[in-house]
Every structure is written in C-alpha cells, then in structure tokens.
C-alpha cells in the first residue's frame, strides 16, 4: 500500500511517534508533518521514552529534560502534541502499553469510538520490530507508517512482511522526507564543539546549551521539575 492509497476517513486518526528524543531534531518534525499530511491525521503525538530498554548500553538524558526538549521543539504546531506517560512510568517503556493506553483514553473521550491509530517509525525501527514486546498485539492496535531515514526502506519492509504477513494491509511507506539526521550525530557534534544550528530547533539548542548537554558524553544532571 502506498501513501497515495491512504485516504482520510471520517473516523478520528492519530499518529504516535515514539523515541528517545535525545535530542529531538528537525527530521523528527519533518517526518511527523509528512505523516500527518499524507495520512490525514488529526494529531501527531510525540511520546518520549521513559527508560528505553533497547538503549540500556548508554547513558540517556533525564526523561523530564527530554520531555521539555520535545515540548519546545513542537511549540507552534497545533497538530502536534507531546505525551509524558512513559517518562512518568516506572520501569522500562514498552510501545504496546503506550499505544493501548492512548487508544483507550481517546475511545473514552471521543464518543466511545476507537480512534484509528498510526504508529510512525523508521525503517531501522521496523527492522527490530520483532524484538519488541507483543509485536502482534501492536499490529492489532495500530497501523504502521514507515519513513525512510536517508535510504530506501523497501528491503526492511520486505523482511518485515515475511515475519508479519498479516500486516500487509496495515502498513504504509512514505517516500520522503529522506533526512539522514540522527540524535547520535547531533550529540557527537556538540561534544566536538560544532554547530547544530538548523539541525535542531533553536529553542532546543538553547536548552542544550543551558544544561551543557552532551558536551562531555556523560548523562546530564536531572532537569528541574519545571524545565
């Protein structure tokens, strides 16, 4: 199925874009906006991971600080929202729990009708989807919107559908934007004293500077509660 086949319907549609967001950058925003427009999404909800279990091998910035960076990054776009449930949850963050609870809340709030939920993820994330907790349950709860990051996601999609053929009519691949920008690269630039302007929203650049994030590769001190 192509993005051109994904027609908006009268049912409420939301997108969920999860990630560590350490830090959030312009590719996150461009991906979210492309998905919103292509799929006719009413809103895209950014969900920063609390304790990302797949990144236990490296230090991750305090959850409240990553949440604050996302809030600054999306400010001014009424179609974007941020949800802090994973940051506030004790223990590792699992996508299946997040999507399940978000859908239940929206169903209760919007005339009792379950929303059509789209999980927005990269080809790289799709490659590891089978390692996630309850991947089959995720596919019951949400459709998938796959966005390539710099390259072509077709090989990743083909391998995915071999494992999960039931998802063939629940997956859309967007052709663009292909922005080969990563949070890893941005942290490395900061450590090297290089500019990250135009790669990260100015408000996020200011917060990174305020807390001296990533400058020495160590995890930053926790942000104040009102950061």
C-alpha positions, 0 to 999 in steps of 0.5 A: 500500500502506498501513501497515495492509497491512504485516504482520510476517513471520517473516523478520528486518526492519530499518529504516535511517534515514539523515541528517545528524543535525545535530542529531538531534531528537525527530521523528527518534525519533518517526518511527523508533518509528512505523516500527518499530511499524507495520512490525514491525521488529526494529531501527531503525538510525540511520546518520549521514552521513559527508560528505553530498554533497547538503549540500556548500553548508554547513558540517556538524558533525564526523561523530564529534560527530554520531555521539555526538549520535545515540548519546545521543539513542537511549540507552534504546531497545533497538530502536534502534541507531546505525551509524558506517560512513559517518562512518568512510568516506572520501569522500562517503556514498552510501545504496546502499553503506550499505544493501548493506553492512548487508544483507550483514553481517546475511545473514552473521550471521543464518543466511545469510538476507537480512534484509528491509530498510526504508529510512525517509525523508521525503517531501522525501527521496523527492522527490530520490530520483532524484538519488541514486546507483543509485536502482534498485539501492536499490529492489532492496535495500530497501523504502521507508517514507515519513513525512510531515514536517508535510504530506501526502506523497501528491503526492511519492509520486505523482511518485515512482511515475511515475519508479519504477513498479516500486516500487509494491509496495515502498513504504509511507506512514505517516500520522503522526507529522506533526512539522514539526521540522527540524535547520535550525530547531533550529540557527537557534534556538540561534544566536538564543539560544532554547530547544530544550528538548523539541525535542531530547533533553536529553542532546543539548542538553547536548552542544550546549551543551558544544561551543557548537554552532551558536551562531555558524553556523560548523562546530564544532571536531572532537569528541574521539575519545571524545565 
